[in-house]
Amino acid sequence: MSTETQPAASSEGPVTAAAAAMTRPPSVRSYFTDYFDKVRGGDIGALPAILGLIVLGVVFGSLRSTFIGAGNFANLLTQGASIAVIAMGLVFVMLLGEIDLSAGFASGVCASVLAILLSPKHNVSLPVALAAALATGLAIGLLLGTLVARVGIPSFVVTLAAFLAFQGIVLIIVGEGGVVTINDDVIKGIANDNMAPALGWALWAVSIIAYAALLIRRAASRRAKGLTAEPIPVVAARIGALAAITGAAVFILNQERAINRNITSLKGVPYVVPLIVVLLVVLTFVLNRTSYGRHIYAVGGNAEAARRAGINVKWIRTSVFVIGSTMAAIGGIIAASRASSVDPNAGGGNTLLYAVGAAVIGGTSLFGGKGKVRDAILGAAVVAVIANGMGLLGYKSGVQFIVTGLVLLIAASVDALSRRRSAATGKI
Amino acid sequence: MTETSATPLIELRGINKSFGPVHVLRDVDFTAYAGQVTALVGDNGAGKSTLTKCIGGIHGSDSGVYLFDGSEVTVNGPRDAAALGIEIVYQDLALCDNLDIVQNMFLGREKMSGIVLDEVTMEHLAAETLASLSVRTVKSVRQHVASLSGGQRQTVAIAKAVLWNSRVVVLDEPTAALGVAQTRQVLDLVRRLADKGLAVVLISHNLNEVFEVADRIAVLYLGQMAADVAVKDVRHNQVVELITTGRADGVPSAVRAEQASTGVEL
């Protein structure tokens, strides 16, 4: 540990003797020193994913100018959306050091339930069909979680079995060789329709203000209790960075991107973006601000300690599979929306591997106890950028798979190496 | 027994505990007083862990009386023990490496405001508790436990036990895995706990430590209480003799006669 002793000068507020003993006066410099210490100690978080995104963006952008166009940016978002959502659910499962190999086909099952219920044959109303699809995901998760937590079968085996079985269920629901088209405008609109540009800006402004209010309030309440809070310049920089990056994204998406403007106008933020933002906020809140989320980390870090602390470990273990499969259901609905149909291979192919890859690339540890919902989105962005950029460059899908596989391998190595480094320096 | 006149905070009388055919504890009497460090020593297999688990409610006893602060209680689980203010710090500490000090100290008993974790209050209380124990070795209460040394982890585990206004803290070999300097810190902390008015039960194999911080020594020998004496009344070699043979010259035996169930007072 690099403990530089600093004078115990309190900055402001009534600093109690107790707190003063435990805290150091916050400054921008010490904040960054701490951050670099953390990174050096192996706590790299989402850093590799962010650096990877920048490198990929620069490389693809310089090789193909269409890569950075507004049209392709919107494509990227809708391509990566369902992977990102499935990966967000997988983060919960992986936080316990478990794995859900069936998430891909679980998304397929739920999507086909939705599609078949909406089809003229059954003609169920949209809310009922949506509820049925989500309930299917929930039930799948409950089943998987129960088998893992109560029966004690390793999650790898349970979900591998489910992977095979769900593949069959999709095939039976959709029918071999068949395709169920989705004609519901709301479902189709999730991934294919865009918000009016003004609405996009309004939502952007509301989100930034809410984020700023949250950070400022948190810092204020900590200072009021005499605890260290993030220095004001850092808070301002965070808010500014988020506002700039998301603002740029909204700006690009609000550009006209129709190929022939005379026929149709195509501009605005796809509806799937606010959907993902809402999921991100809700799940991050659950993980970071509720005791349930705290207990997930605890069980992932040391299940025995959690058990002794009175945490219901079995229930926690079951519940993360429920979250995983329910998120898979949402991911499946987004994928079905983008394709406007469900085919027997829904959720198959590389859906699952991309989702697991996204979570790992984003910084979720395969060993449990470490990960954020945010990681899933960053990782999904990397995966989508590789697929999209290499597609634009005209590489065959064979090469794309190899590259994506290599990136996943690199991410897993980074995870393993940073763990070793953490073990050596004692940082998580 | 000792000349302490006050009511013991914890008093176990005639505790028996068997696991199947194995009779692990035989008519064990054990007392711990507020403001004192009671050392529980004994060879491997003497029943120290079992006795600890009976105190902590992990095992129920087959027979015997459990008195807390003078009145009889039934302790059927760790929660009952915690409700009485009894906290046990196990040897493996049971901390989550991926959580920070505050999160570990409040694990399973988080302070909430509504459905949201009240981080500010928890951090404040954790810092206060550490400060009240004069712990100055921890840089920040928001450090991950993984980054702490063995002594600091022990400190956090003990602080976690003290946080809940506990009245009895049982420490299972707190210094077993520590270096010299860290052992020093932890022993100082153990003494401070007793000086704060808690009843501290210290399980240890290191008699030098026991003689340094303990007020009383209880020696278990093959599931029986061989002696329960004040530290100043015994010498080092007598305790060694008690641990290895169950008796020592010049030390009053605390073993109950098998036939008569009254405690033997000499």
Interface residues (C-beta under 8 A of the other chain):
Chain A: M1 T3 T16 A17 A18 A19 A21 M22 T23 R24 G41 S221 R222 K225 G226 L227 T228 R289 T290 S291 R294 H295 Y297 A298 G300 G301 N302 E304 A305 A306 R308 A309 G310 I311 G369 K370 S422 T425 G426 K427 I428
Chain B: P78 R79 Y90 D92 L93 A94 L95 C96 D97 N98 L99 Q103 N104 L107 G108 R109 E110 M112 I115 V116 L117 V120 T121 E123 H124 A126 A127 E128 L130 A131 S132 R136 V138 K139 S140 V141 H144 A146 S147 L148
